[in-house]
Amino acid sequence: MKDLILIFISTLLINNLVLSYFLGICPFLGVSGKIESAFGMGMAVTFVMTLATSISWLIYNLILVKFGLFYLEYVVFILVIASLVQIVEMFIRKYSSSLYQSLGIYLPLITTNCAILGSALFMVTRNYKFLEAVVFGFSGGLGFSLVLLIMAGIREELQYVNVPKVFRGASLTLITASLLALIFMGFSGLISS
Amino acid sequence: MKEIIIPTIVLGLAGLAFSILLALLSKKLKVEENPQVRKILELLPGLNCGACGFSGCRAYAEAATKERSTFSGCLPAGEEVNKKIAEALDLTGCVSSSAKVVICHCSAKSKEKKASSKYIGPNDCRSANISSGVIDCAYGCLALGDCINVCPTNALELKDQAIQVDFKKCIGCGKCLKACPRNLFELVPIKNNLPVYNIACANKETALAVKKVCSKGCTGCTLCTRVENSPYQMKDNLSTLDYNKPNDPTSLEQGRSKCPTKCIIKIS
């Protein structure tokens, strides 16, 4: 239990996938314009990441390890993520059209989100057990949503500020992102072993 | 040989398993889309301008099929398409909108409208209107482009601080009417490519107050209303036109040429 809580906190804050591994930067900069869409994207990523890491764990440990095909992990994980996103999209569309309308456009984006492939690969290199992998995927997704929401909040406020011309647009967004990453570095001493 | 065959088989089987799963699920979880919705979507111009009151063309098509009504119709599509939509819904005899374009009731250029103070703040008309420091005229165009930002077809353009409407691009969706904090826009019918006469001033003050802030404003001199069969009418120190009536082109032109400040403009 202690291990699980440690994994949860460390992936949520300390080893945040976006701000300390710089994975999933594309949606982090692209979908953080509005809090509403950032929340939708964050929830969709959390959902898919949890499922993707757990199913990838099953396939990796039950099939790939058995045949000694460790080098196939990249191809197989991408296969899993892509089909998973498709299946999730179909399920949501069938059973909850309101959820589909709010998440629908973000789901195809997730297929190419490297944070999800990253979390599946980290899960392998860190030799997680099944439950640990599930918690890792879930907290990784939550960490992604957290950072996305913070960024969206800041960017919404920035619209009301008179920004100097040189900093407008992408440059200010990148500076904000780097400052956020610096702030998240402050969490690095949170857990001492 | 074994090193090649096993990964090939494993990867092939995994791919096959996932594709079969996807194919089965896509059949089982298929969502039936109403063919009527698709038909209406094909008829609609697909601008997603929102003039109908729905969030976009798809939302309009879905609501129209569900409620079996064309609501207010599609403004940019024009009469013919609206008739076709009504036919697709088995609703005949539905009224549709005729073509309308938007005009801006201020055409003063940067040198014509006086500005005695400098505005520093958020770069949009809505905020500037609160402080009213951009220009001295409390009715005129602030020229910060809120209307340009909402225009779905790029029909509006700022030329030397004055808004110009491209009638070829304007679809009459009326989004700029809501965006302008000074209510300078008006939707007017356009018929047979006749020129539209626009009283390009909205200042309701008396002549002296108008002259103080703008060299192009309507002073309320009533010269345009004194021509024969004049379509122009005075209201609140301002000349107005009733666009819903057919107006005589010659008297319109005569009234325009009489205007001492040249604030009646002809747009074709």
HADDOCK unambig.tbl for C-alpha pairs under 7 A between the chains (distance, minus, plus):
assign (segid A and resid 69 and name CA) (segid B and resid 7 and name CA) 6.76 0.50 0.50
assign (segid A and resid 83 and name CA) (segid B and resid 18 and name CA) 6.65 0.50 0.50
assign (segid A and resid 87 and name CA) (segid B and resid 22 and name CA) 6.71 0.50 0.50
assign (segid A and resid 90 and name CA) (segid B and resid 26 and name CA) 6.96 0.50 0.50
assign (segid A and resid 90 and name CA) (segid B and resid 29 and name CA) 6.36 0.50 0.50
assign (segid A and resid 91 and name CA) (segid B and resid 29 and name CA) 6.82 0.50 0.50
assign (segid A and resid 94 and name CA) (segid B and resid 29 and name CA) 5.93 0.50 0.50
assign (segid A and resid 94 and name CA) (segid B and resid 31 and name CA) 6.17 0.50 0.50
assign (segid A and resid 160 and name CA) (segid B and resid 122 and name CA) 6.43 0.50 0.50
assign (segid A and resid 161 and name CA) (segid B and resid 122 and name CA) 6.74 0.50 0.50
assign (segid A and resid 162 and name CA) (segid B and resid 121 and name CA) 6.48 0.50 0.50
assign (segid A and resid 162 and name CA) (segid B and resid 122 and name CA) 5.84 0.50 0.50
